[in-house]
Amino acid sequence: MQPGRTGLAVCMMVAAAFLNSLDAVIVRLLAGEVHPLMIGFFRSFFGLLVVTPWIVSRVDLKASPYRVLHVVRAGLKLASLVALFVAFAHAPLADATAINFTMPMFLVLGAWLVLKEHVGLSSVAGIVAGFVGVMIIIRPGASGFDQWLLFALAGAVLTAASQLMLRRMALRDSADRLVAWNLTTTVPLGLIVMLPVWSMPTWSQLGLLAMQGALGALNMTLITRAFGMATASVLAPLDFLRLPVVAIMAFSFFAEVPAAQTWIGAAVIIGAAIIGTRGMTWRRKPPVDKP
């Protein structure tokens, strides 16, 4: 931690929330024209281009004790991105963002079941309340049921699975190598799964894809550095700023107005995530791994 840098760290997290919301807007602008698998590849590809100088100069990839696990984690990360992109392309952006906030609850649940971490009563209550919030937004069985929101839920589950692997791998590997390996492995995986749906993007589409990759790399950098300056208890709740920011952008770009149940369900999910994660005792804080 760097004393006296909390204010700067908070500003970085606010900027990251803004950049993350721009990511959702770019996906919606490309929807119907560029396949989500192509978006996933190009986001990773252009993001890797941005950080390649840092990897070459500072990271010793060969020193990592893992090989296969890096590939598995990169596959989970890519799948979570594509699932979220499908949701952004078809469902209301605010709804998809709110559903994605369930990731910490799946992380706690997985840490309990898989890593045998201690779980308090508040964590259990948070998990239950979080699923109530999901039901409020998705409304299964109702006339307004939006099946595309299930992709946002799948994205949260896959991200939690990737984070669980990250927590275990962080015990033997450095944060820099974990981030670098994830970036370098996601690109070839993305290329392989993208080839069956490949079609040449236009120059304007390629520009948006390049912007998305650069913004994604900048977003990751801001969050990683912010968590090195201030405590997680201060910064983690700021991630929820993504919802009002993306709601404003969705209204500005696409005239989307979130329904009342979106705000109610989101409030329940956010409260559940805060309560649930506070009841969890982690063995070691891992490096940041954001979509």
Stockholm file with secondary structure:
# STOCKHOLM 1.0

chainA/1-291         MQPGRTGLAVCMMVAAAFLNSLDAVIVRLLAGEVHPLMIGFFRSFFGLLVVTPWIVSRVDLKASPYRVLHVVRAGLKLASLVALFVAFAHAPLADATAINFTMPMFLVLGAWLVLKEHVGLSSVAGIVAGFVGVMIIIRPGASGFDQWLLFALAGAVLTAASQLMLRRMALRDSADRLVAWNLTTTVPLGLIVMLPVWSMPTWSQLGLLAMQGALGALNMTLITRAFGMATASVLAPLDFLRLPVVAIMAFSFFAEVPAAQTWIGAAVIIGAAIIGTRGMTWRRKPPVDKP
#=GR chainA/1-291 SS CCTTCHHHHHHHHHHHHHHHHHHHHHHHHHTTTSCHHHHHHHHHHHHHHHHHHHHHHHCCGGGCSCSHHHHHHHHHHHHHHHHHHHHHHHSCHHHHHHHHTTHHHHHHHHHHHTSCCCBCHHHHHHHHHHHHHHHHHHCTTSTTCCTTHHHHHHHHHHHHHHHHHHHHHTTTSCHHHHHHHHHHHHHHHHHHHHGGGCCCCCHHHHHHHHHHHHHHHHHHHHHHHHHTTSCHHHHGGGGGGHHHHHHHHHHHHHCCCCCHHHHHHHHHHHHHHHHHHHTBCCSSCCCCCCC
#=GC SS_cons         CCTTCHHHHHHHHHHHHHHHHHHHHHHHHHTTTSCHHHHHHHHHHHHHHHHHHHHHHHCCGGGCSCSHHHHHHHHHHHHHHHHHHHHHHHSCHHHHHHHHTTHHHHHHHHHHHTSCCCBCHHHHHHHHHHHHHHHHHHCTTSTTCCTTHHHHHHHHHHHHHHHHHHHHHTTTSCHHHHHHHHHHHHHHHHHHHHGGGCCCCCHHHHHHHHHHHHHHHHHHHHHHHHHTTSCHHHHGGGGGGHHHHHHHHHHHHHCCCCCHHHHHHHHHHHHHHHHHHHTBCCSSCCCCCCC
//
